[in-house]
Amino acid sequence: MDKFTNGQPGPAQRNRLIGLLETDDSIQEEKPAPSKKEERSGHGRKGEPQPLETPYQKESSDFAPKIKINLNYRPGLVSNQKDPNRFDRDRLFSAVVRGSPEALDGLLEYLRRNSKFLTNSEYTDAKTGKTCLMKALLNLKNGKNDTIPVLLEIDQKTQNPRPLVNVSCSDCFYRGQTALHIAIEKRSLEMVKLLVENGADVHARAHGEFFRKKKEGVYFYFGELPLSLAACTNQLDVVDYLLNNPHQKARLQEQDTQGNTVLHALVMIADDTEENTKFVSTTYVEILKAGVKLDPTCKLEEIVNYDGLNPLQLAAKTGKVEIFRHIIQREIKEPGYRHLSRKFTEWTYGPIHVSLYDLSSLDSFEENSVLEILAYSSDTPNRYKMVVLEPLNKLLQQKWETFASKRFYFSFVSYLSFMIIFTAIAYYQPLRVKPSFPVEFTAGGFLWVSGLIIILLGGIYLIFAQ
C-alpha cells in the first residue's frame, strides 16, 4: 500500500488520482462569475446553435463545478505570485489561432510538471467542449496550421488516457463532432492524413442537433460519419484516402444513428439542381466502384436504414427526382463494373434502343417497393414526375394491360352497383319507425333485406379495405 510522504501522495497514488481527477496549479485564483451580458452573448436565439468558432466572441469559461486535486500543494508555502511559465486556455488558444508553434515552447514540460493533459476541462470551451486541436483546425491558413503537429506530439508524449485527436464536442448542437470532421469540413486532405496517422477514429459520429435533419431551423445532415461528410461535400480525394489508408480504413457498410450509409446520405443531400445532381451522381458511382474493389461480395445498395428503405427507395420516398432517375437508369460500361448497372443496352439500330432494366426494389412484389411508395404514399413529393420515368412507365403500362385494367373495371362496376342499391334502399326506406308494409318473405321483402345486407357488407369493405 502506498504511503504519503510529507503530505504528498506516492507515485502509484499520484497516478490513480490523475486518472480520476484533473489537476490544478492555480494559487488562490478565483474566477469571476460570467456577467449576464456574457451569458447572453454565448447563446444564439432559442433553438439555434451558437457558432463553434467566431472572432466576435470569446470561449466560454462557465464550467460546471469540477473537483480537482492540486498535487503541488505545500502547506505554509502559499504564494500569490503566478508562474510566468503557466499555460492557461487563453494563452494556448492564442498560440494556435496565430499558428505559432514557437509560442508552445515549454508546454510539454509544463504539462508533465503539473500532471495535466490537453484534454482537461480548463483547456476546452465550457459550452461546446471545443479543444485546442479543434481551435487550430478552425483557423487554418492555406490549409495548414503549424501548431497542429506540435499539439499531437505533445499529447502523445504526455500519454493522455483520452487522446486529444478523438475528443468530441459535448454540447447538444455539435455533440460527437471530432477534429477529423472539422478537417474534412475545411477541405484539407493534408490535415486529414495527419489526424488519421495519429489515431483519429474514422467512424466517429457527429450526432448533435445541428447534424440532424429537421423540418425547420439551421442544420446540415450529412450522415454523421467522416466518410459521409467527405462524400456529401464533394471531396473524392478524401473519400479515397479514408477507404484506402494503411492506418484505419473506413467501412462503407457503416451506418449512422438513423441506419443510413454513405449512399443514403448522398440521396438525402440531393436537391435536383444541375450542379448538385452532377456531383452526387458521380460520387455515388465512385463509391459503388470502391465497394467492389474492397469487397466484391458487398451489396451496398441493398442495405436498408431503420425505416426499412434502401437508397433507391429513400430517393422515391423523399421525391428526389434526379438522383432517382440516375439510380434506375444507371449504365456502367467499364468491364469490371458492368454488374453495377441497372440498365443494360441490348442492341441499337439508328434511333432505336432496346434496353434491359433491373427491377429489384421497383416492382410491387417486394416490401417497400418503389411502386408501392409512389402509389400509396400521398405525401410523397414529385410522384407524377417519377412514374413517367423508364422503366417505371413501361412497367405500369404492362401491369395495366395484363391485369390492372380488368381489376379496375371490376371495381368500377362493383362500386356503381353498390351505389345504385344504396340509393334504391335509401329511397324506399320508411320515415316512420314502423315500416309501411310488413316485411315478409315475399319477393319485395327479400330484395329489400338483401339490399340492406349488401350495403352493410359494402360499408365494412370500404372502411377496412380502402
C-alpha positions as CSV (number, residue, x, y, z in Angstrom):
1,M,0.0,0.0,0.0
2,D,1.4,3.4,-1.0
3,K,2.2,5.9,1.8
4,F,2.1,9.6,1.7
5,T,5.4,11.4,2.2
6,N,5.3,14.9,3.8
7,G,1.6,15.2,2.9
8,Q,2.3,14.3,-0.7
9,P,0.9,11.2,-2.5
10,G,3.3,8.4,-3.6
11,P,3.8,7.6,-7.3
12,A,1.1,4.9,-7.5
13,Q,-1.4,7.1,-5.6
14,R,-0.5,10.0,-7.8
15,N,-1.2,8.1,-11.0
16,R,-4.5,6.8,-9.7
17,L,-5.6,10.3,-8.6
18,I,-4.6,11.7,-12.1
19,G,-6.8,9.0,-13.7
20,L,-9.8,10.1,-11.6
21,L,-9.3,13.8,-11.1
22,E,-7.9,16.7,-13.1
23,T,-5.1,18.6,-11.5
24,D,-4.9,22.3,-10.7
25,D,-1.9,24.5,-10.2
26,S,-3.7,27.8,-9.6
27,I,-2.9,29.8,-6.5
28,Q,-5.9,31.3,-4.7
29,E,-7.3,32.2,-8.1
30,E,-10.9,32.9,-8.1
31,K,-12.7,33.2,-11.4
32,P,-15.4,35.8,-11.5
33,A,-18.9,34.6,-12.5
34,P,-19.8,35.4,-16.1
35,S,-21.9,38.6,-16.4
36,K,-25.5,38.4,-17.8
37,K,-24.2,40.2,-20.9
38,E,-21.6,37.4,-21.5
39,E,-24.1,34.7,-20.9
40,R,-26.5,36.2,-23.5
41,S,-23.6,36.7,-26.0
42,G,-22.8,33.0,-25.7
43,H,-26.1,31.8,-26.9
44,G,-28.0,32.2,-30.2
45,R,-31.7,32.6,-30.4
46,K,-33.7,29.8,-28.8
47,G,-33.3,26.5,-30.7
48,E,-30.3,27.8,-32.8
49,P,-26.7,26.7,-32.3
50,Q,-24.1,29.2,-31.2
51,P,-21.1,29.4,-33.6
52,L,-18.4,26.8,-33.0
53,E,-15.8,29.4,-33.9
54,T,-16.2,33.1,-34.3
55,P,-13.8,36.1,-33.9
56,Y,-16.6,38.1,-32.3
57,Q,-16.9,36.0,-29.1
58,K,-14.6,34.6,-26.5
59,E,-14.7,31.0,-25.5
60,S,-17.0,30.3,-22.6
61,S,-15.5,29.8,-19.1
62,D,-18.7,29.0,-17.4
63,F,-17.7,25.4,-16.5
64,A,-19.8,23.2,-14.3
65,P,-18.3,22.7,-10.8
66,K,-15.5,20.2,-11.0
67,I,-13.4,18.6,-8.3
68,K,-9.6,18.9,-8.9
69,I,-6.6,18.0,-7.0
70,N,-3.5,20.2,-6.5
71,L,-0.5,17.9,-6.5
72,N,1.8,20.9,-5.9
73,Y,0.1,22.0,-2.7
74,R,2.6,22.8,0.1
75,P,1.1,23.9,3.5
76,G,2.7,27.0,4.8
77,L,4.3,27.9,1.5
78,V,1.4,29.7,-0.2
79,S,2.4,32.4,-2.6
80,N,0.3,34.8,-4.6
81,Q,2.9,35.0,-7.3
82,K,1.8,33.4,-10.5
83,D,4.0,31.1,-12.5
84,P,5.2,33.1,-15.6
85,N,5.5,29.8,-17.5
86,R,1.9,28.8,-16.8
87,F,-0.2,27.8,-19.8
88,D,-3.8,28.7,-19.5
89,R,-6.5,28.3,-22.1
90,D,-6.3,31.9,-23.4
91,R,-2.5,31.6,-23.9
92,L,-2.9,28.2,-25.6
93,F,-5.8,29.2,-27.9
94,S,-4.0,32.4,-28.8
95,A,-1.0,30.4,-29.9
96,V,-3.0,28.0,-32.1
97,V,-5.0,30.8,-33.7
98,R,-1.8,32.6,-34.7
99,G,-0.4,29.3,-36.0
100,S,2.8,29.9,-33.9
101,P,4.5,26.7,-32.8
102,E,7.2,28.8,-31.0
103,A,4.5,30.0,-28.6
104,L,4.1,26.4,-27.5
105,D,7.7,26.1,-26.3
106,G,7.7,24.8,-22.7
107,L,4.1,23.5,-22.9
108,L,5.2,19.8,-22.7
109,E,7.4,20.4,-19.6
110,Y,4.6,22.4,-18.0
111,L,2.0,19.7,-18.6
112,R,4.3,17.0,-17.3
113,R,5.3,19.0,-14.2
114,N,1.7,19.6,-13.2
115,S,0.3,16.3,-14.4
116,K,-2.1,18.0,-16.9
117,F,-3.4,16.9,-20.3
118,L,-4.5,19.0,-23.2
119,T,-8.0,17.4,-22.8
120,N,-8.5,18.8,-19.3
121,S,-11.6,21.0,-18.9
122,E,-9.5,24.1,-18.3
123,Y,-8.2,23.9,-21.9
124,T,-11.7,23.5,-23.6
125,D,-14.7,25.7,-24.3
126,A,-17.1,25.2,-21.5
127,K,-20.3,25.3,-23.7
128,T,-19.2,23.3,-26.7
129,G,-16.2,21.2,-25.5
130,K,-14.0,22.6,-28.3
131,T,-10.4,21.7,-27.7
132,C,-7.2,23.4,-28.7
133,L,-6.8,21.0,-31.6
134,M,-10.3,21.9,-32.9
135,K,-9.4,25.6,-32.5
136,A,-6.3,25.1,-34.6
137,L,-8.2,23.3,-37.3
138,L,-10.8,26.0,-37.4
139,N,-8.1,28.6,-38.0
140,L,-6.2,27.0,-40.9
141,K,-4.2,29.3,-43.2
142,N,-3.8,27.9,-46.8
143,G,-5.0,24.6,-45.5
144,K,-2.3,24.3,-42.7
145,N,-1.6,25.3,-39.1
146,D,1.9,24.5,-37.9
147,T,0.8,24.1,-34.3
148,I,-1.3,21.0,-35.1
149,P,1.7,18.5,-35.4
150,V,3.1,20.1,-32.2
151,L,-0.2,19.6,-30.3
152,L,-0.5,16.0,-31.4
153,E,3.1,15.2,-30.5
154,I,2.8,16.8,-27.0
155,D,-0.5,14.9,-26.4
156,Q,1.2,11.6,-27.2
157,K,4.3,12.3,-25.0
158,T,2.1,13.1,-22.0
159,Q,0.4,9.6,-22.5
160,N,-3.0,11.1,-22.4
161,P,-5.6,8.5,-21.4
162,R,-8.1,10.4,-23.6
163,P,-6.3,11.1,-26.8
164,L,-6.8,14.7,-28.0
165,V,-7.3,13.6,-31.6
166,N,-10.5,11.7,-30.7
167,V,-12.1,14.1,-28.2
168,S,-15.5,15.2,-29.4
169,C,-17.7,18.2,-28.8
170,S,-20.1,17.8,-25.9
171,D,-22.9,20.3,-26.3
172,C,-26.3,19.3,-27.7
173,F,-25.8,21.0,-31.1
174,Y,-22.3,19.8,-32.1
175,R,-22.2,16.6,-30.0
176,G,-19.9,13.9,-31.4
177,Q,-18.0,16.1,-33.8
178,T,-14.3,15.4,-33.7
179,A,-11.2,17.1,-35.1
180,L,-11.4,14.8,-38.1
181,H,-14.9,16.1,-39.0
182,I,-13.5,19.7,-38.9
183,A,-10.5,18.9,-41.0
184,I,-12.8,17.4,-43.7
185,E,-15.2,20.3,-43.5
186,K,-12.2,22.6,-44.0
187,R,-11.3,20.5,-47.1
188,S,-7.8,19.9,-46.0
189,L,-6.5,16.5,-47.2
190,E,-3.2,17.1,-45.5
191,M,-4.8,17.6,-42.1
192,V,-7.0,14.6,-42.6
193,K,-3.9,12.4,-43.3
194,L,-2.1,13.8,-40.3
195,L,-5.1,13.1,-38.0
196,V,-5.6,9.6,-39.2
197,E,-1.9,8.8,-38.9
198,N,-2.2,9.9,-35.3
199,G,-5.1,7.6,-34.5
200,A,-8.2,9.6,-35.4
201,D,-11.4,7.4,-35.3
202,V,-12.7,7.3,-38.9
203,H,-16.1,6.0,-37.6
204,A,-16.8,8.8,-35.1
205,R,-20.4,10.0,-35.3
206,A,-21.4,13.7,-35.2
207,H,-25.0,13.3,-34.0
208,G,-25.8,16.7,-32.3
209,E,-28.9,18.7,-33.2
210,F,-27.1,20.7,-35.8
211,F,-26.3,17.4,-37.7
212,R,-29.9,16.1,-37.7
213,K,-32.4,16.6,-40.5
214,K,-35.4,18.5,-39.2
215,K,-38.3,20.4,-40.7
216,E,-37.2,23.9,-39.8
217,G,-34.1,25.6,-38.3
218,V,-30.4,25.6,-39.1
219,Y,-28.9,22.2,-39.7
220,F,-26.6,20.2,-42.0
221,Y,-27.3,16.5,-42.2
222,F,-24.5,14.6,-43.9
223,G,-24.7,11.1,-42.4
224,E,-22.7,11.8,-39.2
225,L,-19.6,9.8,-40.3
226,P,-16.4,11.3,-41.6
227,L,-16.7,9.3,-44.9
228,S,-20.2,10.6,-45.4
229,L,-19.1,14.2,-44.8
230,A,-16.4,13.9,-47.4
231,A,-18.8,12.4,-49.9
232,C,-21.5,15.0,-49.3
233,T,-19.1,17.9,-49.7
234,N,-17.7,16.5,-53.0
235,Q,-14.2,15.5,-51.7
236,L,-13.4,12.3,-53.6
237,D,-9.7,12.5,-52.7
238,V,-10.6,12.4,-49.0
239,V,-13.1,9.6,-49.7
240,D,-10.4,7.6,-51.4
241,Y,-7.9,8.2,-48.6
242,L,-10.4,7.2,-45.8
243,L,-11.2,4.0,-47.7
244,N,-7.6,3.0,-48.5
245,N,-5.3,4.5,-45.8
246,P,-2.9,2.0,-44.1
247,H,-3.9,3.0,-40.6
248,Q,-7.7,2.6,-40.2
249,K,-9.9,2.0,-43.2
250,A,-13.4,3.4,-43.2
251,R,-16.1,0.8,-43.7
252,L,-18.6,1.5,-46.5
253,Q,-21.3,-0.5,-44.7
254,E,-21.1,1.7,-41.5
255,Q,-24.4,3.2,-40.6
256,D,-25.3,6.3,-38.6
257,T,-27.8,6.6,-35.7
258,Q,-30.6,6.5,-38.3
259,G,-29.3,3.5,-40.1
260,N,-28.1,5.5,-43.1
261,T,-25.0,4.6,-45.0
262,V,-22.9,7.0,-47.2
263,L,-25.2,6.2,-50.1
264,H,-28.3,7.2,-48.1
265,A,-26.6,10.4,-47.1
266,L,-25.9,11.3,-50.7
267,V,-29.6,10.8,-51.5
268,M,-30.6,13.0,-48.6
269,I,-28.4,15.9,-49.7
270,A,-29.6,15.8,-53.3
271,D,-31.7,18.8,-54.3
272,D,-32.3,18.2,-58.1
273,T,-30.2,21.2,-59.2
274,E,-27.9,20.6,-62.1
275,E,-24.6,21.1,-60.2
276,N,-25.7,19.1,-57.2
277,T,-27.0,16.3,-59.3
278,K,-23.7,16.0,-61.2
279,F,-21.5,15.7,-58.2
280,V,-23.9,13.5,-56.2
281,S,-24.3,11.1,-59.2
282,T,-20.6,10.9,-59.8
283,T,-19.8,10.4,-56.1
284,Y,-22.5,7.7,-55.8
285,V,-21.0,5.7,-58.7
286,E,-17.4,6.1,-57.4
287,I,-18.4,4.8,-54.0
288,L,-20.1,1.8,-55.6
289,K,-16.9,1.1,-57.6
290,A,-14.8,1.4,-54.4
291,G,-17.1,-1.1,-52.7
292,V,-16.4,-3.6,-55.5
293,K,-12.6,-3.1,-55.0
294,L,-12.7,-3.5,-51.3
295,D,-15.3,-6.3,-51.0
296,P,-16.8,-7.8,-54.2
297,T,-19.5,-9.6,-52.2
298,C,-20.8,-6.4,-50.5
299,K,-24.1,-5.1,-51.9
300,L,-24.2,-1.5,-50.7
301,E,-27.5,-0.7,-52.4
302,E,-29.3,-3.4,-50.5
303,I,-28.5,-2.1,-47.1
304,V,-31.7,-0.6,-45.5
305,N,-31.9,2.1,-42.9
306,Y,-34.0,1.9,-39.7
307,D,-37.1,2.9,-41.8
308,G,-36.6,-0.2,-44.0
309,L,-35.5,1.9,-47.0
310,N,-32.5,1.4,-49.3
311,P,-31.1,4.3,-51.2
312,L,-33.4,3.9,-54.2
313,Q,-36.5,3.6,-52.0
314,L,-35.3,6.6,-50.0
315,A,-35.0,8.7,-53.2
316,A,-38.6,7.7,-54.1
317,K,-39.9,8.5,-50.6
318,T,-38.3,11.9,-50.5
319,G,-39.1,12.9,-54.1
320,K,-35.5,13.3,-55.2
321,V,-36.2,13.0,-58.9
322,E,-32.8,13.5,-60.5
323,I,-30.9,11.1,-58.2
324,F,-33.8,8.7,-58.6
325,R,-33.5,8.9,-62.3
326,H,-29.8,8.4,-62.1
327,I,-30.1,5.2,-60.0
328,I,-32.8,3.4,-62.0
329,Q,-31.1,4.4,-65.4
330,R,-27.5,3.9,-64.3
331,E,-25.4,2.2,-67.0
332,I,-21.7,1.5,-66.4
333,K,-19.9,0.2,-69.5
334,E,-16.5,-0.5,-67.8
335,P,-15.9,-4.3,-68.0
336,G,-15.1,-4.7,-64.3
337,Y,-18.1,-2.7,-63.1
338,R,-20.9,-3.6,-65.6
339,H,-22.7,-5.6,-63.0
340,L,-23.3,-2.4,-61.0
341,S,-25.6,-1.2,-63.8
342,R,-29.4,-1.2,-63.6
343,K,-29.8,-0.5,-67.3
344,F,-28.2,-2.8,-70.0
345,T,-28.4,-1.7,-73.6
346,E,-29.1,-4.9,-75.5
347,W,-28.9,-3.6,-79.1
348,T,-29.4,-0.4,-81.1
349,Y,-30.3,0.4,-84.6
350,G,-30.3,4.0,-85.6
351,P,-32.6,5.8,-83.2
352,I,-34.0,2.5,-81.8
353,H,-32.6,1.4,-78.5
354,V,-33.6,-1.9,-76.7
355,S,-32.6,-2.0,-73.1
356,L,-33.0,-4.4,-70.2
357,Y,-33.6,-3.0,-66.7
358,D,-33.1,-4.3,-63.2
359,L,-36.4,-4.2,-61.5
360,S,-35.2,-5.1,-58.0
361,S,-36.8,-2.7,-55.4
362,L,-39.0,-1.3,-58.1
363,D,-41.7,-3.9,-58.7
364,S,-44.5,-4.2,-56.2
365,F,-43.8,-7.9,-55.3
366,E,-41.1,-6.6,-52.9
367,E,-41.8,-5.0,-49.5
368,N,-41.4,-1.2,-49.5
369,S,-41.1,-1.3,-53.3
370,V,-40.9,2.0,-55.3
371,L,-44.2,1.3,-56.9
372,E,-45.9,0.8,-53.5
373,I,-44.3,4.0,-52.2
374,L,-45.5,6.1,-55.2
375,A,-48.9,4.5,-55.3
376,Y,-49.9,4.6,-51.6
377,S,-47.8,7.5,-50.0
378,S,-49.9,10.5,-50.8
379,D,-47.4,12.8,-49.1
380,T,-44.5,11.8,-51.4
381,P,-43.4,14.9,-53.4
382,N,-42.9,14.7,-57.2
383,R,-44.7,11.4,-57.6
384,Y,-46.1,12.4,-61.0
385,K,-42.5,13.2,-62.3
386,M,-41.1,9.8,-61.2
387,V,-43.8,7.5,-62.6
388,V,-43.2,8.7,-66.1
389,L,-39.5,7.7,-66.0
390,E,-38.4,4.5,-67.6
391,P,-38.6,1.7,-66.7
392,L,-41.5,2.7,-64.3
393,N,-43.6,4.0,-67.1
394,K,-43.3,0.8,-69.2
395,L,-43.8,-1.4,-66.1
396,L,-47.0,0.4,-65.2
397,Q,-48.2,0.1,-68.8
398,Q,-47.6,-3.6,-68.8
399,K,-49.4,-4.1,-65.5
400,W,-52.4,-2.2,-66.8
401,E,-52.6,-4.2,-69.9
402,T,-52.1,-7.6,-68.1
403,F,-54.4,-7.4,-65.1
404,A,-54.8,-3.9,-63.6
405,S,-57.4,-2.8,-66.2
406,K,-59.6,-5.9,-65.5
407,R,-59.4,-5.2,-61.8
408,F,-60.2,-1.6,-62.3
409,Y,-63.3,-2.3,-64.4
410,F,-64.5,-4.9,-62.0
411,S,-64.0,-2.5,-59.1
412,F,-65.8,0.2,-61.0
413,V,-68.8,-2.0,-61.8
414,S,-69.0,-3.3,-58.2
415,Y,-68.9,0.2,-56.8
416,L,-71.5,1.5,-59.2
417,S,-73.8,-1.4,-58.4
418,F,-73.3,-0.7,-54.7
419,M,-74.3,2.9,-55.1
420,I,-77.4,2.0,-57.1
421,I,-78.5,-0.4,-54.4
422,F,-77.7,2.1,-51.7
423,T,-79.7,4.8,-53.4
424,A,-82.7,2.5,-54.0
425,I,-82.8,1.3,-50.4
426,A,-82.5,4.8,-49.1
427,Y,-85.3,6.0,-51.4
428,Y,-87.7,3.3,-50.2
429,Q,-86.6,3.4,-46.6
430,P,-89.7,4.4,-44.5
431,L,-89.5,7.6,-42.5
432,R,-91.5,6.1,-39.6
433,V,-90.2,3.5,-37.2
434,K,-93.0,1.2,-38.2
435,P,-92.5,0.0,-41.8
436,S,-95.2,1.0,-44.3
437,F,-95.5,-2.6,-45.4
438,P,-94.9,-5.9,-43.5
439,V,-91.5,-7.4,-44.0
440,E,-92.4,-10.8,-45.2
441,F,-90.6,-13.4,-47.3
442,T,-92.1,-12.1,-50.4
443,A,-90.2,-11.1,-53.5
444,G,-90.2,-7.4,-52.4
445,G,-89.3,-8.1,-48.8
446,F,-86.5,-10.4,-49.8
447,L,-85.0,-7.8,-52.2
448,W,-85.2,-5.1,-49.5
449,V,-83.4,-7.3,-46.9
450,S,-80.8,-8.4,-49.4
451,G,-80.1,-4.8,-50.3
452,L,-79.6,-3.9,-46.6
453,I,-77.1,-6.8,-46.3
454,I,-75.2,-5.7,-49.4
455,I,-75.0,-2.1,-48.0
456,L,-73.7,-3.4,-44.7
457,L,-71.0,-5.6,-46.3
458,G,-70.0,-2.9,-48.7
459,G,-69.7,-0.4,-46.0
460,I,-67.4,-2.7,-44.0
461,Y,-65.3,-3.3,-47.1
462,L,-64.9,0.4,-47.8
463,I,-63.9,1.1,-44.2
464,F,-61.2,-1.5,-43.9
465,A,-60.1,-2.1,-47.5
466,Q,-59.9,1.5,-48.7
